[in-house]
Amino acid sequence: MKVEYRACRKCKLLVDAKNCPVHPEEKTTKEWFGFVFIESPDESTLARESGFTSKGRYAIKVR
């Protein structure tokens, strides 16, 4: 079965739920473009510059 990811509008985390696990009050959206996978946020320059502090998939652009 194909997983359809949704993005949180606040933190851009990609999840397969209708609400973000980090921000439970925030609904997720299907309207996002591009993603990055952060494996080691402490060692990643991209994660540091983008503000991603935990491991996971993040959308680049969220509407």
NORFENGI-V464496 format. One record per backbone hydrogen bond with DSSP energy under -0.5 kcal/mol. CO is the residue of the C=O (numbers start at 1). NH is the residue of the N-H. If there is no record, write none. Layout:
BEGIN
CO,NH ; CO,NH
END
This chain:
BEGIN
3,5 ; 6,15 ; 7,29 ; 8,12 ; 12,59 ; 13,8 ; 13,15 ; 15,6 ; 18,28 ; 23,20 ; 23,26 ; 25,27 ; 26,20 ; 27,9 ; 29,7 ; 30,32 ; 31,63 ; 33,60 ; 33,61 ; 34,60 ; 36,38 ; 36,58 ; 37,39 ; 38,56 ; 40,43 ; 40,44 ; 43,45 ; 44,48 ; 45,49 ; 46,50 ; 47,51 ; 47,52 ; 51,53 ; 56,38 ; 57,14 ; 58,36 ; 61,33
END
